[in-house]
Amino acid sequence: MVKTKSGQMAAQSDLLVLQTKELKKLFPKEVKQIENLGVKVNKTTQYSTTVVETKTNVLTTLRDSMVLDTVKVRVFDYQDQWYQIRGVIEKDTQRLVIKSTDTLTQVLYLGERQKPWLWVFSPRKIQQRVSVSNPNATIKYSQTIQIQKP
C-alpha cells in the first residue's frame, strides 16, 4: 500500500509479463475467466483483477414503528458470499458493521477492426471487458487509457 498526495491509500503491484502459454500453465483459473467473458485468450493483451472490500460502521436511531421486546439488547448476524452484517439493537439505537467484498475482472484484448470493410488491412481496436463477481453490483463506468511515448 502507498499513500497518495491527497492522503488516501492506494494499492501498488508489479506488472507481470507472460506469454499466452505461460498464462495458461500458471493461471488456469484466470484463463477460464477470460473465456467466460467471451474473449479468446490469444487475443488478450492485458488482464487484471482487483478485489475490493468495503467496511463501514453505521449508527442509526430506530423509528417509532419498531417494536422492542422487554429484552434490553438484541444481536443479529447476516452473512453470504459478498456481505457480512453484524448488528446490535440497544433501546432505540441500532449499531451495524457492514463489510462487502467484490472482485473486479478486466480484460483488454484485440477486438473489432477499426475499418471492417478493409478486412486484413485494418488494424484491430484494443477493447476492454470488465465484470464484477457480486450479482448485486453494477459497473457504472470503466475506462482504460494507454499512453504511448512520442
N, C-alpha and C positions, 0 to 999 in steps of 0.2 A: 504494500500500500504506500502511496505517495500523497503528499499534501499539495493541493493546488494553490495558486496565488490567492484565491478567494477563501481559502481555509477549509474547503471540502476535501474529503478523502477520495482518491481515485485508484483504480486497480491498474497495475502495470505488469506486463509479462513480455518475455522474449518471443520473437517470431520464430516459428518452427517451419522450416522449409523442407518439404518432402516431394518425392516423385510419386506418381499415381500408384505404382506397385508397392512402394513403401507404405503409403497411406492404407492401402487395402490390407496389408500384412499386420501393421501395428495398431490400426484403429478401425476394426471391422464394424463396431457399433456406429461410429461416425459415418462410415460409408453407407450403412443402412439408412441413416437419417437423410443423407444427401439423395439417395434413391427414392425415399418416401416423399421428398419434395418434388419428385418428377424431373430431376436433373441427372444427366449422365455424369458419372464420376470423372471420366476423361475430359469432359468439357468444363469441369470446375476449376476456377482459377484461385479461389480463396474460400476458406471455410472457417467459421468462428462460432463458438458457443459462449454464452455468458449466463451465469446463474445469478439471479437477483433475489435477495432476501430482504423483506421489509418487516420491521418490527416497531410497534408503537404502543404506548400506554394511553388508554382512554379513561377519563374520569367524567362521568355524566350523572346528572340527577334524574332519578326515576320520576315519572309523571304520576299524577293522582290516579290515573287509570290502572296502575299496577297495584295488585292486592298483595300485601305482605302477610305472611303467617305470623304466629307468635314466636317463631324461631328468629333470633336476632340476626344471624348470618346465614346466607346460602352460598354455596360454591358450585360452579359448573365448569366443565371442560368440554371442548369440542375439537376434534382433530380429524383431518383427512389428508390426502396426499399433498395438498397445496396450502392448507390453512391450519393454524393451531390457535385456538382462542381459549383463554382461561379467564374466569371472572369470579368476583366476589360481590355479593349484594349485602350491604350493611345499612339497615334502616332505610333512608331514602337515597342512598348513594350506590352506584354500581361502578366497580373498577374492572377494567378489561385490559388484558395483554393480548395483542393481536400480532401474529407472526405469519408472514406469507413467503413462500418460496416458489420461484419460477425459473425456467431455463429458456433463454433466447438463443435460437439457432439461426445463423446467417450463412448463406452460400452465395458466392459470386461465381458466375460461370459465363462461358461464351454462348450467347443466346442467338436471337434472330439476326439476320443480316440487315445492315443499315439500308441497303437498297436491294430488296429481294429480286427485283426484275433483272439485276445484273448477275445473279446467281453466284458463281465461284469468284467473280472479280470484285465482289463487295465484301468488305471485312465484317466480321460479326461484332455485335454490340456486347459489352460486358454488362450483364444484368444480375440482379440480386433477388433472392427469395429469403424471407425472414419468417420464422414461426416461433410460437411460444408453446410450452408444454401444458400450461394451465388452460383448460377449456373455458374458464370464466374470464380470461384476459383477452384484450383486444389490442392489436398493434395499431396505434394511431398514426404513426409516421416513422419512416426509416429512410435514411439517406446515407450513402457512402460516396465520398469524394476521393478520387485517385488523383494525386498531384504529381505531375510529371516535371522533371527538371528540364530547363531550357537547353 
